[in-house]
């Protein structure tokens, strides 16, 4: 790969993908098509997965293109067809998409999920969160390497502007598709993109890239997880004097476990000593520790419950300990 092209990919991301089993989230658009060929040029092994929501006439052509690339370059191509209601479409589509990817990761033992998020996407996210009222972690939601529970989510193009990817494809005459829904202003992200993001990057691209680099370093320095214990999906963290640090740590762990907190849920967690999130996870905050675990309600022996009470194990955490046969005395 020429130096010019190699600079489009983040070097840390490339290093994390080498000699690993990788799955690329593919859409046949500019970003994922460019990433397909850039990864191939770096001799990185990967398969592809594409989701068809059936909303556009071109969707079948995009799936056919994905299949043809997979056949041409000896890759597996996984296809999921989904029909969703218009209400909350973007949120539902994202959840369905990642459910599909994570199922493939589990079944295929993939180590990394690669997405084609690029600099325009990153700035768009930043501005959207900024207009809602957000802190550092939310503003910088896009990380190059995001460690989840069973895999890593890797974004090799995170600091690459979209125009550079399109230039690469056009220069090498590589086909790609344009998703016309990206021009629909009923979605807030499109309004942000076309009104602000593209204009800002056109004028201040190099400064924006530098700013994100500084902010990434600041985030690393500011928010360090202090994990006291980690057994299966149980995490015990050291409680920080700062509520902001605590909720950031909780947010990070739940993200590892595959759950994204809403702003309302973050506020609710800080109000209660024990909180059940969406009937899926328990967060319990004591004087010195934070407990996070899946929420289960098994029938427990009286002797076990008494031991937990003696050891001051939070009530809603006990069910997971019982189910996983974790000895409370080791915590």
SEKOLKOL-220230 format. One record per residue (C-alpha): residue number from 0; residue in one letter; x, z, y negated. Coordinates in pm, 1 decimal. Layout:
<r seq="NUM" type="A" X="X" Z="Z" Y="Y"/>
...
END
This chain:
<r seq="0" type="X" X="0.0" Z="0.0" Y="0.0"/>
<r seq="1" type="X" X="130.7" Z="-87.3" Y="-346.6"/>
<r seq="2" type="X" X="211.4" Z="196.4" Y="-588.4"/>
<r seq="3" type="X" X="-77.6" Z="85.4" Y="-808.9"/>
<r seq="4" type="X" X="-329.4" Z="123.3" Y="-526.9"/>
<r seq="5" type="X" X="-178.2" Z="442.3" Y="-384.1"/>
<r seq="6" type="X" X="-233.8" Z="607.9" Y="-722.1"/>
<r seq="7" type="X" X="-609.2" Z="565.9" Y="-678.7"/>
<r seq="8" type="X" X="-606.7" Z="822.0" Y="-397.2"/>
<r seq="9" type="X" X="-525.0" Z="1189.3" Y="-443.8"/>
<r seq="10" type="X" X="-201.0" Z="1267.3" Y="-257.9"/>
<r seq="11" type="X" X="-311.6" Z="1612.3" Y="-136.0"/>
<r seq="12" type="X" X="-630.1" Z="1458.5" Y="1.7"/>
<r seq="13" type="X" X="-436.9" Z="1184.8" Y="182.5"/>
<r seq="14" type="X" X="-205.5" Z="1444.2" Y="337.4"/>
<r seq="15" type="X" X="-505.1" Z="1643.9" Y="465.1"/>
<r seq="16" type="X" X="-656.3" Z="1332.5" Y="625.5"/>
<r seq="17" type="X" X="-348.4" Z="1214.1" Y="813.1"/>
<r seq="18" type="X" X="-352.5" Z="1259.4" Y="1191.7"/>
<r seq="19" type="X" X="-703.7" Z="1409.7" Y="1173.8"/>
<r seq="20" type="X" X="-1046.5" Z="1303.8" Y="1296.3"/>
<r seq="21" type="X" X="-1233.6" Z="1192.4" Y="983.7"/>
<r seq="22" type="X" X="-1587.0" Z="1083.4" Y="897.7"/>
<r seq="23" type="X" X="-1651.1" Z="876.2" Y="582.8"/>
<r seq="24" type="X" X="-1987.4" Z="904.0" Y="407.0"/>
<r seq="25" type="X" X="-2053.0" Z="535.6" Y="338.2"/>
<r seq="26" type="X" X="-2315.6" Z="365.9" Y="119.9"/>
<r seq="27" type="X" X="-2178.7" Z="9.8" Y="71.6"/>
<r seq="28" type="X" X="-2158.8" Z="71.9" Y="-303.9"/>
<r seq="29" type="X" X="-1849.5" Z="33.4" Y="-520.2"/>
<r seq="30" type="X" X="-1708.3" Z="380.9" Y="-456.4"/>
<r seq="31" type="X" X="-1741.0" Z="410.3" Y="-78.8"/>
<r seq="32" type="X" X="-1647.7" Z="45.2" Y="-17.6"/>
<r seq="33" type="X" X="-1328.7" Z="85.8" Y="-223.2"/>
<r seq="34" type="X" X="-1252.2" Z="409.9" Y="-41.0"/>
<r seq="35" type="X" X="-1304.8" Z="239.9" Y="297.3"/>
<r seq="36" type="X" X="-1033.6" Z="-17.4" Y="223.4"/>
<r seq="37" type="X" X="-799.7" Z="227.0" Y="47.5"/>
<r seq="38" type="X" X="-807.3" Z="461.4" Y="347.5"/>
<r seq="39" type="X" X="-752.0" Z="168.6" Y="581.9"/>
<r seq="40" type="X" X="-450.1" Z="60.7" Y="375.9"/>
<r seq="41" type="X" X="-309.2" Z="413.4" Y="411.0"/>
<r seq="42" type="X" X="-353.1" Z="387.5" Y="791.3"/>
<r seq="43" type="X" X="-591.5" Z="682.6" Y="791.5"/>
<r seq="44" type="X" X="-822.2" Z="685.6" Y="1092.1"/>
<r seq="45" type="X" X="-1195.3" Z="734.9" Y="1024.4"/>
<r seq="46" type="X" X="-1547.5" Z="646.7" Y="1133.1"/>
<r seq="47" type="X" X="-1840.4" Z="587.3" Y="897.1"/>
<r seq="48" type="X" X="-2193.4" Z="722.5" Y="853.3"/>
<r seq="49" type="X" X="-2467.4" Z="567.3" Y="638.7"/>
<r seq="50" type="X" X="-2819.4" Z="684.6" Y="549.3"/>
<r seq="51" type="X" X="-3105.9" Z="443.0" Y="482.8"/>
<r seq="52" type="X" X="-3389.1" Z="598.3" Y="278.9"/>
<r seq="53" type="X" X="-3593.4" Z="276.8" Y="292.2"/>
<r seq="54" type="X" X="-3654.3" Z="278.2" Y="-83.7"/>
<r seq="55" type="X" X="-3491.7" Z="-56.0" Y="-167.5"/>
<r seq="56" type="X" X="-3505.1" Z="-406.6" Y="-24.0"/>
<r seq="57" type="X" X="-3123.3" Z="-419.9" Y="-11.7"/>
<r seq="58" type="X" X="-3098.8" Z="-111.7" Y="210.2"/>
<r seq="59" type="X" X="-3107.4" Z="-310.0" Y="534.6"/>
<r seq="60" type="X" X="-2836.2" Z="-542.4" Y="403.0"/>
<r seq="61" type="X" X="-2619.8" Z="-241.4" Y="317.7"/>
<r seq="62" type="X" X="-2661.1" Z="-102.0" Y="668.5"/>
<r seq="63" type="X" X="-2576.4" Z="-444.2" Y="813.7"/>
<r seq="64" type="X" X="-2263.8" Z="-456.3" Y="594.4"/>
<r seq="65" type="X" X="-2158.8" Z="-110.3" Y="718.4"/>
<r seq="66" type="X" X="-2205.3" Z="-224.9" Y="1078.3"/>
<r seq="67" type="X" X="-2006.6" Z="-542.9" Y="1019.3"/>
<r seq="68" type="X" X="-1714.2" Z="-348.9" Y="867.7"/>
<r seq="69" type="X" X="-1720.7" Z="-105.5" Y="1158.1"/>
<r seq="70" type="X" X="-1716.8" Z="-390.4" Y="1409.0"/>
<r seq="71" type="X" X="-1442.3" Z="-576.1" Y="1225.5"/>
<r seq="72" type="X" X="-1211.5" Z="-274.2" Y="1199.3"/>
<r seq="73" type="X" X="-1297.7" Z="-99.7" Y="1530.2"/>
<r seq="74" type="X" X="-1476.1" Z="200.1" Y="1385.6"/>
<r seq="75" type="X" X="-1787.5" Z="388.7" Y="1491.9"/>
<r seq="76" type="X" X="-2084.9" Z="344.5" Y="1258.1"/>
<r seq="77" type="X" X="-2356.8" Z="610.3" Y="1259.2"/>
<r seq="78" type="X" X="-2690.8" Z="520.5" Y="1097.7"/>
<r seq="79" type="X" X="-2976.5" Z="749.5" Y="996.8"/>
<r seq="80" type="X" X="-3311.6" Z="621.2" Y="869.2"/>
<r seq="81" type="X" X="-3510.1" Z="872.6" Y="665.3"/>
<r seq="82" type="X" X="-3838.2" Z="854.6" Y="475.9"/>
<r seq="83" type="X" X="-3880.0" Z="1114.2" Y="200.9"/>
<r seq="84" type="X" X="-4150.9" Z="1193.5" Y="-53.8"/>
<r seq="85" type="X" X="-4083.1" Z="1115.3" Y="-420.4"/>
<r seq="86" type="X" X="-4117.9" Z="1480.8" Y="-525.1"/>
<r seq="87" type="X" X="-3770.2" Z="1636.6" Y="-539.9"/>
<r seq="88" type="X" X="-3633.2" Z="1319.5" Y="-383.9"/>
<r seq="89" type="X" X="-3269.4" Z="1367.3" Y="-487.2"/>
<r seq="90" type="X" X="-3253.7" Z="1726.4" Y="-360.6"/>
<r seq="91" type="X" X="-3428.4" Z="1638.5" Y="-32.8"/>
<r seq="92" type="X" X="-3209.0" Z="1330.5" Y="11.8"/>
<r seq="93" type="X" X="-2891.1" Z="1531.9" Y="-35.6"/>
<r seq="94" type="X" X="-3001.9" Z="1796.7" Y="215.3"/>
<r seq="95" type="X" X="-3106.3" Z="1534.7" Y="472.3"/>
<r seq="96" type="X" X="-2780.8" Z="1345.8" Y="421.6"/>
<r seq="97" type="X" X="-2560.8" Z="1649.7" Y="476.9"/>
<r seq="98" type="X" X="-2770.4" Z="1766.8" Y="773.3"/>
<r seq="99" type="X" X="-2696.6" Z="1428.0" Y="930.1"/>
<r seq="100" type="X" X="-2325.4" Z="1440.3" Y="848.3"/>
<r seq="101" type="X" X="-2286.1" Z="1796.3" Y="976.1"/>
<r seq="102" type="X" X="-2463.4" Z="1711.6" Y="1300.8"/>
<r seq="103" type="X" X="-2220.2" Z="1423.9" Y="1352.2"/>
<r seq="104" type="X" X="-1927.5" Z="1651.9" Y="1268.0"/>
<r seq="105" type="X" X="-2040.1" Z="1908.4" Y="1523.3"/>
<r seq="106" type="X" X="-2109.9" Z="1656.3" Y="1800.0"/>
<r seq="107" type="X" X="-1806.5" Z="1436.6" Y="1732.4"/>
<r seq="108" type="X" X="-1562.4" Z="1720.9" Y="1655.0"/>
<r seq="109" type="X" X="-1468.0" Z="1566.8" Y="1320.6"/>
<r seq="110" type="X" X="-1230.9" Z="1778.0" Y="1111.1"/>
<r seq="111" type="X" X="-1297.1" Z="1620.1" Y="771.7"/>
<r seq="112" type="X" X="-1595.0" Z="1468.9" Y="589.7"/>
<r seq="113" type="X" X="-1475.4" Z="1220.5" Y="325.8"/>
<r seq="114" type="X" X="-1695.2" Z="1140.2" Y="27.2"/>
<r seq="115" type="X" X="-1637.0" Z="879.7" Y="-244.4"/>
<r seq="116" type="X" X="-1712.4" Z="1098.4" Y="-547.4"/>
<r seq="117" type="X" X="-1498.4" Z="974.5" Y="-836.2"/>
<r seq="118" type="X" X="-1411.9" Z="1078.4" Y="-1191.8"/>
<r seq="119" type="X" X="-1738.7" Z="949.9" Y="-1343.4"/>
<r seq="120" type="X" X="-1934.7" Z="1156.5" Y="-1088.9"/>
<r seq="121" type="X" X="-1725.2" Z="1461.7" Y="-1167.1"/>
<r seq="122" type="X" X="-1777.7" Z="1439.4" Y="-1542.7"/>
<r seq="123" type="X" X="-2147.0" Z="1364.5" Y="-1489.8"/>
<r seq="124" type="X" X="-2182.9" Z="1682.7" Y="-1280.9"/>
<r seq="125" type="X" X="-1989.4" Z="1883.1" Y="-1541.4"/>
<r seq="126" type="X" X="-2217.5" Z="1768.2" Y="-1823.7"/>
<r seq="127" type="X" X="-2536.2" Z="1823.8" Y="-1621.8"/>
<r seq="128" type="X" X="-2434.6" Z="2181.5" Y="-1538.8"/>
<r seq="129" type="X" X="-2319.6" Z="2240.3" Y="-1898.0"/>
<r seq="130" type="X" X="-2663.4" Z="2145.9" Y="-2031.9"/>
<r seq="131" type="X" X="-2834.3" Z="2382.9" Y="-1785.8"/>
<r seq="132" type="X" X="-2619.3" Z="2683.9" Y="-1870.9"/>
<r seq="133" type="X" X="-2344.7" Z="2738.1" Y="-1614.1"/>
<r seq="134" type="X" X="-2019.2" Z="2920.8" Y="-1549.1"/>
<r seq="135" type="X" X="-1677.7" Z="2794.9" Y="-1445.8"/>
<r seq="136" type="X" X="-1751.3" Z="2759.6" Y="-1074.0"/>
<r seq="137" type="X" X="-2069.6" Z="2558.4" Y="-1130.6"/>
<r seq="138" type="X" X="-1906.8" Z="2338.7" Y="-1394.6"/>
<r seq="139" type="X" X="-1620.5" Z="2262.0" Y="-1158.2"/>
<r seq="140" type="X" X="-1837.3" Z="2211.1" Y="-851.6"/>
<r seq="141" type="X" X="-1631.3" Z="1916.0" Y="-732.0"/>
<r seq="142" type="X" X="-1309.6" Z="2018.4" Y="-558.4"/>
<r seq="143" type="X" X="-1059.9" Z="1778.4" Y="-403.5"/>
<r seq="144" type="X" X="-1055.0" Z="1979.7" Y="-80.8"/>
<r seq="145" type="X" X="-1358.1" Z="2199.5" Y="-17.6"/>
<r seq="146" type="X" X="-1324.1" Z="2414.0" Y="295.4"/>
<r seq="147" type="X" X="-1653.6" Z="2459.4" Y="477.7"/>
<r seq="148" type="X" X="-1721.4" Z="2667.6" Y="788.7"/>
<r seq="149" type="X" X="-1646.0" Z="2401.8" Y="1050.8"/>
<r seq="150" type="X" X="-1485.3" Z="2121.2" Y="850.8"/>
<r seq="151" type="X" X="-1326.7" Z="2022.6" Y="522.5"/>
<r seq="152" type="X" X="-1509.2" Z="1811.6" Y="263.8"/>
<r seq="153" type="X" X="-1246.5" Z="1589.9" Y="101.7"/>
<r seq="154" type="X" X="-1288.0" Z="1382.6" Y="-214.7"/>
<r seq="155" type="X" X="-978.6" Z="1156.9" Y="-247.2"/>
<r seq="156" type="X" X="-1111.0" Z="969.6" Y="-553.9"/>
<r seq="157" type="X" X="-1208.6" Z="1270.1" Y="-763.5"/>
<r seq="158" type="X" X="-970.3" Z="1182.8" Y="-1049.2"/>
<r seq="159" type="X" X="-1011.0" Z="804.9" Y="-1024.3"/>
<r seq="160" type="X" X="-1240.8" Z="629.3" Y="-1276.9"/>
<r seq="161" type="X" X="-1508.0" Z="402.4" Y="-1135.0"/>
<r seq="162" type="X" X="-1387.3" Z="101.5" Y="-1334.1"/>
<r seq="163" type="X" X="-1051.3" Z="114.6" Y="-1149.3"/>
<r seq="164" type="X" X="-1233.0" Z="99.5" Y="-814.1"/>
<r seq="165" type="X" X="-1447.1" Z="-193.1" Y="-925.6"/>
<r seq="166" type="X" X="-1139.1" Z="-373.9" Y="-1057.0"/>
<r seq="167" type="X" X="-970.0" Z="-328.0" Y="-718.5"/>
<r seq="168" type="X" X="-1270.0" Z="-469.0" Y="-527.2"/>
<r seq="169" type="X" X="-1322.3" Z="-761.6" Y="-766.7"/>
<r seq="170" type="X" X="-952.9" Z="-851.0" Y="-768.0"/>
<r seq="171" type="X" X="-937.2" Z="-859.1" Y="-386.5"/>
<r seq="172" type="X" X="-1282.8" Z="-1021.7" Y="-361.0"/>
<r seq="173" type="X" X="-1420.7" Z="-743.6" Y="-142.6"/>
<r seq="174" type="X" X="-1804.4" Z="-746.9" Y="-126.8"/>
<r seq="175" type="X" X="-2006.1" Z="-442.9" Y="-235.8"/>
<r seq="176" type="X" X="-2363.7" Z="-358.0" Y="-337.8"/>
<r seq="177" type="X" X="-2507.9" Z="-221.0" Y="-662.7"/>
<r seq="178" type="X" X="-2778.4" Z="43.7" Y="-618.7"/>
<r seq="179" type="X" X="-3041.9" Z="-43.1" Y="-880.3"/>
<r seq="180" type="X" X="-3187.7" Z="309.4" Y="-870.3"/>
<r seq="181" type="X" X="-2871.7" Z="416.9" Y="-1056.4"/>
<r seq="182" type="X" X="-3023.8" Z="248.8" Y="-1361.8"/>
<r seq="183" type="X" X="-3350.9" Z="446.1" Y="-1337.5"/>
<r seq="184" type="X" X="-3367.5" Z="698.7" Y="-1623.6"/>
<r seq="185" type="X" X="-3629.0" Z="914.5" Y="-1449.3"/>
<r seq="186" type="X" X="-3328.1" Z="1077.6" Y="-1280.2"/>
<r seq="187" type="X" X="-3142.8" Z="1304.7" Y="-1522.4"/>
<r seq="188" type="X" X="-2804.2" Z="1213.8" Y="-1375.6"/>
<r seq="189" type="X" X="-2860.8" Z="849.3" Y="-1473.6"/>
<r seq="190" type="X" X="-2949.1" Z="943.5" Y="-1829.9"/>
<r seq="191" type="X" X="-2635.0" Z="1160.9" Y="-1852.7"/>
<r seq="192" type="X" X="-2422.7" Z="887.0" Y="-1693.7"/>
<r seq="193" type="X" X="-2526.6" Z="598.3" Y="-1915.2"/>
<r seq="194" type="X" X="-2569.7" Z="793.3" Y="-2239.2"/>
<r seq="195" type="X" X="-2263.3" Z="1018.9" Y="-2227.4"/>
<r seq="196" type="X" X="-2033.8" Z="1000.2" Y="-1921.5"/>
<r seq="197" type="X" X="-1941.3" Z="633.4" Y="-1934.8"/>
<r seq="198" type="X" X="-1888.3" Z="640.9" Y="-2312.8"/>
<r seq="199" type="X" X="-1669.1" Z="951.8" Y="-2301.8"/>
<r seq="200" type="X" X="-1451.8" Z="808.9" Y="-2024.3"/>
<r seq="201" type="X" X="-1418.5" Z="477.8" Y="-2204.1"/>
<r seq="202" type="X" X="-1272.1" Z="657.8" Y="-2506.6"/>
<r seq="203" type="X" X="-1103.8" Z="969.3" Y="-2366.4"/>
<r seq="204" type="X" X="-1021.1" Z="902.5" Y="-2000.9"/>
<r seq="205" type="X" X="-662.7" Z="1036.4" Y="-1993.7"/>
<r seq="206" type="X" X="-755.7" Z="1355.8" Y="-2181.5"/>
<r seq="207" type="X" X="-1050.7" Z="1422.3" Y="-1950.4"/>
<r seq="208" type="X" X="-830.0" Z="1382.7" Y="-1641.7"/>
<r seq="209" type="X" X="-577.0" Z="1628.8" Y="-1789.0"/>
<r seq="210" type="X" X="-852.2" Z="1876.0" Y="-1877.3"/>
<r seq="211" type="X" X="-988.4" Z="1876.5" Y="-1521.7"/>
<r seq="212" type="X" X="-635.9" Z="1935.1" Y="-1388.5"/>
<r seq="213" type="X" X="-594.8" Z="2239.8" Y="-1617.3"/>
<r seq="214" type="X" X="-941.7" Z="2370.4" Y="-1528.1"/>
<r seq="215" type="X" X="-868.9" Z="2337.7" Y="-1155.5"/>
<r seq="216" type="X" X="-557.2" Z="2552.1" Y="-1195.1"/>
<r seq="217" type="X" X="-749.6" Z="2807.3" Y="-1401.7"/>
<r seq="218" type="X" X="-1023.3" Z="2830.5" Y="-1138.4"/>
<r seq="219" type="X" X="-766.7" Z="2895.3" Y="-865.8"/>
<r seq="220" type="X" X="-609.4" Z="3173.2" Y="-1069.8"/>
<r seq="221" type="X" X="-937.2" Z="3332.8" Y="-1177.0"/>
<r seq="222" type="X" X="-1135.1" Z="3335.5" Y="-853.2"/>
<r seq="223" type="X" X="-940.5" Z="3456.3" Y="-552.4"/>
<r seq="224" type="X" X="-1142.6" Z="3562.3" Y="-249.7"/>
<r seq="225" type="X" X="-1051.0" Z="3902.9" Y="-111.8"/>
<r seq="226" type="X" X="-1182.3" Z="3888.3" Y="246.6"/>
<r seq="227" type="X" X="-1149.3" Z="4222.0" Y="426.9"/>
<r seq="228" type="X" X="-1301.5" Z="4103.1" Y="755.7"/>
<r seq="229" type="X" X="-1420.6" Z="3773.9" Y="902.7"/>
<r seq="230" type="X" X="-1581.5" Z="3767.5" Y="1249.2"/>
<r seq="231" type="X" X="-1786.9" Z="3461.3" Y="1348.3"/>
<r seq="232" type="X" X="-2022.2" Z="3408.8" Y="1050.3"/>
<r seq="233" type="X" X="-1985.5" Z="3766.3" Y="922.3"/>
<r seq="234" type="X" X="-1778.1" Z="3808.1" Y="605.8"/>
<r seq="235" type="X" X="-1690.4" Z="4138.6" Y="445.0"/>
<r seq="236" type="X" X="-1540.9" Z="4109.7" Y="97.2"/>
<r seq="237" type="X" X="-1382.2" Z="4362.0" Y="-132.7"/>
<r seq="238" type="X" X="-1622.6" Z="4433.7" Y="-416.4"/>
<r seq="239" type="X" X="-1483.0" Z="4354.5" Y="-759.7"/>
<r seq="240" type="X" X="-1568.7" Z="4556.9" Y="-1074.5"/>
<r seq="241" type="X" X="-1690.3" Z="4229.6" Y="-1228.6"/>
<r seq="242" type="X" X="-2037.3" Z="4107.0" Y="-1127.5"/>
<r seq="243" type="X" X="-1928.8" Z="3755.0" Y="-1220.6"/>
<r seq="244" type="X" X="-1640.9" Z="3765.4" Y="-972.6"/>
<r seq="245" type="X" X="-1870.5" Z="3907.4" Y="-704.3"/>
<r seq="246" type="X" X="-2135.8" Z="3639.8" Y="-736.4"/>
<r seq="247" type="X" X="-1868.1" Z="3368.7" Y="-742.6"/>
<r seq="248" type="X" X="-1723.1" Z="3508.9" Y="-419.9"/>
<r seq="249" type="X" X="-2067.3" Z="3525.6" Y="-256.8"/>
<r seq="250" type="X" X="-2139.1" Z="3172.0" Y="-373.3"/>
<r seq="251" type="X" X="-1811.6" Z="3051.0" Y="-220.4"/>
<r seq="252" type="X" X="-1875.1" Z="3213.2" Y="119.5"/>
<r seq="253" type="X" X="-2233.0" Z="3087.6" Y="144.3"/>
<r seq="254" type="X" X="-2106.9" Z="2739.9" Y="55.3"/>
<r seq="255" type="X" X="-1862.0" Z="2769.1" Y="346.5"/>
<r seq="256" type="X" X="-2159.9" Z="2855.8" Y="566.5"/>
<r seq="257" type="X" X="-2345.1" Z="2546.6" Y="444.7"/>
<r seq="258" type="X" X="-2582.4" Z="2705.0" Y="191.5"/>
<r seq="259" type="X" X="-2589.6" Z="2631.2" Y="-183.9"/>
<r seq="260" type="X" X="-2728.7" Z="2912.3" Y="-398.8"/>
<r seq="261" type="X" X="-2972.2" Z="2840.6" Y="-680.5"/>
<r seq="262" type="X" X="-2935.2" Z="3017.2" Y="-1014.3"/>
<r seq="263" type="X" X="-3247.3" Z="3223.8" Y="-935.5"/>
<r seq="264" type="X" X="-3099.0" Z="3337.6" Y="-604.5"/>
<r seq="265" type="X" X="-2775.2" Z="3441.5" Y="-775.4"/>
<r seq="266" type="X" X="-2970.9" Z="3662.9" Y="-1015.8"/>
<r seq="267" type="X" X="-3178.5" Z="3809.2" Y="-731.1"/>
<r seq="268" type="X" X="-2866.7" Z="3900.9" Y="-531.0"/>
<r seq="269" type="X" X="-2728.2" Z="4104.9" Y="-820.7"/>
<r seq="270" type="X" X="-3058.2" Z="4291.7" Y="-863.3"/>
<r seq="271" type="X" X="-3073.6" Z="4423.7" Y="-506.1"/>
<r seq="272" type="X" X="-2840.7" Z="4613.8" Y="-275.4"/>
<r seq="273" type="X" X="-2959.0" Z="4395.3" Y="14.4"/>
<r seq="274" type="X" X="-3104.9" Z="4047.9" Y="-27.8"/>
<r seq="275" type="X" X="-3228.0" Z="3790.8" Y="226.8"/>
<r seq="276" type="X" X="-3167.9" Z="3433.5" Y="110.0"/>
<r seq="277" type="X" X="-3421.0" Z="3173.6" Y="222.4"/>
<r seq="278" type="X" X="-3475.3" Z="3365.2" Y="551.8"/>
<r seq="279" type="X" X="-3128.1" Z="3244.9" Y="653.7"/>
<r seq="280" type="X" X="-2859.5" Z="3478.6" Y="517.6"/>
<r seq="281" type="X" X="-2825.4" Z="3842.1" Y="420.7"/>
<r seq="282" type="X" X="-2610.8" Z="3956.9" Y="130.1"/>
<r seq="283" type="X" X="-2556.3" Z="4333.4" Y="108.4"/>
<r seq="284" type="X" X="-2360.3" Z="4496.6" Y="-173.4"/>
<r seq="285" type="X" X="-2234.7" Z="4852.9" Y="-128.8"/>
<r seq="286" type="X" X="-2012.9" Z="5072.3" Y="-346.2"/>
<r seq="287" type="X" X="-1690.2" Z="4905.1" Y="-232.0"/>
<r seq="288" type="X" X="-1782.7" Z="4608.2" Y="-10.1"/>
<r seq="289" type="X" X="-1995.2" Z="4293.5" Y="6.9"/>
<r seq="290" type="X" X="-2138.2" Z="4192.3" Y="344.3"/>
<r seq="291" type="X" X="-2254.9" Z="3835.1" Y="413.6"/>
<r seq="292" type="X" X="-2403.0" Z="3722.9" Y="747.2"/>
<r seq="293" type="X" X="-2685.5" Z="3514.6" Y="896.9"/>
<r seq="294" type="X" X="-3016.6" Z="3700.3" Y="887.8"/>
<r seq="295" type="X" X="-3152.4" Z="3789.1" Y="1231.3"/>
<r seq="296" type="X" X="-3402.2" Z="4051.9" Y="1347.1"/>
<r seq="297" type="X" X="-3337.4" Z="4132.0" Y="1712.9"/>
<r seq="298" type="X" X="-3463.0" Z="4443.4" Y="1890.4"/>
<r seq="299" type="X" X="-3170.5" Z="4686.0" Y="1884.1"/>
<r seq="300" type="X" X="-3097.9" Z="4995.9" Y="2088.1"/>
<r seq="301" type="X" X="-3156.5" Z="5323.3" Y="1905.1"/>
<r seq="302" type="X" X="-2799.7" Z="5435.7" Y="1981.2"/>
<r seq="303" type="X" X="-2658.5" Z="5120.8" Y="1814.7"/>
<r seq="304" type="X" X="-2874.7" Z="5163.9" Y="1504.6"/>
<r seq="305" type="X" X="-2768.1" Z="5528.0" Y="1475.1"/>
<r seq="306" type="X" X="-2401.7" Z="5429.5" Y="1498.1"/>
<r seq="307" type="X" X="-2451.8" Z="5170.6" Y="1221.5"/>
<r seq="308" type="X" X="-2626.9" Z="5429.4" Y="1007.0"/>
<r seq="309" type="X" X="-2340.5" Z="5676.6" Y="1057.9"/>
<r seq="310" type="X" X="-2089.6" Z="5407.6" Y="957.5"/>
<r seq="311" type="X" X="-2299.8" Z="5308.9" Y="652.6"/>
<r seq="312" type="X" X="-2348.2" Z="4950.4" Y="776.6"/>
<r seq="313" type="X" X="-2620.3" Z="4786.8" Y="560.2"/>
<r seq="314" type="X" X="-2957.0" Z="4769.9" Y="737.9"/>
<r seq="315" type="X" X="-3007.7" Z="4393.6" Y="728.9"/>
<r seq="316" type="X" X="-2652.9" Z="4322.6" Y="851.2"/>
<r seq="317" type="X" X="-2700.5" Z="4524.3" Y="1172.3"/>
<r seq="318" type="X" X="-2909.0" Z="4260.9" Y="1350.5"/>
<r seq="319" type="X" X="-2628.0" Z="4004.5" Y="1333.9"/>
<r seq="320" type="X" X="-2374.6" Z="4259.8" Y="1463.9"/>
<r seq="321" type="X" X="-2604.2" Z="4335.2" Y="1757.5"/>
<r seq="322" type="X" X="-2670.7" Z="3969.7" Y="1833.8"/>
<r seq="323" type="X" X="-2298.6" Z="3878.9" Y="1825.9"/>
<r seq="324" type="X" X="-2193.6" Z="4197.1" Y="2009.6"/>
<r seq="325" type="X" X="-1967.3" Z="4301.2" Y="1721.4"/>
<r seq="326" type="X" X="-1858.7" Z="4661.8" Y="1740.5"/>
<r seq="327" type="X" X="-1948.5" Z="4828.7" Y="1406.3"/>
<r seq="328" type="X" X="-1651.6" Z="5061.4" Y="1447.3"/>
<r seq="329" type="X" X="-1405.6" Z="4775.5" Y="1394.4"/>
<r seq="330" type="X" X="-1545.3" Z="4697.6" Y="1048.4"/>
END
